[in-house]
Amino acid sequence: MNRFSLAMLALLGGVLVAVGIPPLGVWPAMFVGAACYIVATQRSTNGSGSAFLLGLLFAWGWFAPALGWMWHLVPGGFVVAPLLFALMHGVAGLIASRLAPREKSTLTQRIMVLALAHTLAECLRFVAPFGGVPLAGMALGVADTRLAHLVRVVGPLGVSLWVFLAGGVIAELWLRRREFGWKTRRSALTMLVALVVAQAGGYIAPSGRDIGASLRIAAVQGGGPQGVLAINSNSRDVIDRHLEATTLLDTNSTIATSPGLAADSASAAPRDIDLVVWPENTIDVRDFSVSKVRRELVAEARRIDAPFAVGVTEDAGDNFTNAQIVMTTDGAETSRYDKVRRVPYGEYVPLRSLLESLGAPVNRIPRDAVAGSATAVIEVPRGSEIVPLAVAISWEVFFSARALDGVNAGGQVLLNPTNGSSYTGEILQQQQVATSQLRALETGRWVVQAATTGYSMFVDHDGHILDRIPIGKQAVIVRDIPLRTGRTIYSYLGDTVIAIALLLTLVGITWRTRRHTVGGT
């Protein structure tokens, strides 16, 4: 194959990976995409420059479609982010070609080094720039399959490596298709067996345990249009839509008769509800403690006889805070968590002065959010008991560490109050659904996702979606959510340990290739 054909094959590989990620979610395409890219790298004979270009094209074909939601929110970010991440993966391809040169390594070794290098590039993407953008990862593509159970052990980075290596098996078998004999395929089949064993480990790995109690939680979705920025909307409209949705919790009837209820939701009498969850940003006021909406919520809490956990944005000097506040039937604020991981160019503007001098529209985000610092847990009263719940507000759910912060501190359910109304289409929302499935598996906890305009849903600890309100619809879903304790292996390890293990494995394979020079394959 000539250089152009190889470049197009790598680009096609990236596009196929994007097809495997939500919202399309044709997950087998990811394996074929990874295989196409690997075949292109192994067919190339043009040295390091070609390795960099192939890695760049592969990643750009992957990220440009999968991060398409940025175009509607930050057009400049849509141009920069996929290119930046493509450069990271281009460097990964270059490093892999240097660490495992054709004349000193076997085909299997080269594939493993390539997979490890690209997974480490994903590690970097998860933390930089501006705290990282852990979206559009390969693990999202398998979140709704049994393959995702492996996250209980190795997290999303480990699953991404698994997908890449599975593509590597396909690539090696294709590249050796004209060779004969068991020995020529032994390495690829051995890798396949190792991947199957790893998956089996994910099935039997610890996943937490029920404690024999539950909370009956109502998730409220006010509905409304998408693609609306805060500066172009009336905050009172959002409050009114959620108050109207909350009235669906009618004290004179069961939830099952409510016209806004998702069809497959569990029914429950409102008087039995233990917690009502309002999404992120549903209340935007100067001071929640003296606001009109607080008095309205107290009336609703007394009517339903249940505490509320509400998403509140309020002033903090010249800036603002984004918090989830627990308010009881007597109006007391008993617990609060302020969002720690802020959205760059959504809740704060990095390099604001520089961008403003260049004429960028930073006025779309006139104030920056103040980052919280507390552990990601809120406490919900239930009778004489206090039930700790882990919280990951919106963007935070994309970061495994934020979910683990609350769960490892004792959270027995994971709440994800979120506001997706600024985004157009379903790319980001569908990826958030997949992310919540991964977080449920990683933590061994049920996830309650409450969104302003969708998707609101419940996810069990095995990653199954049990209820989901469509985007734009005004509705309430109610379910008994089992309280769980215990920890997964991944909750002990975290991404830092996984990244170190990946790096040490890469070093070990490289050292072996340097010690044992073999003939090219």
Summary of the structure (lengths in Angstrom):
residues: 521
radius of gyration: 24.3
end to end distance: 16.7
largest distance: 79.1
contacts: 1906
relative contact order: 0.13
helix: 51%
strand: 17%
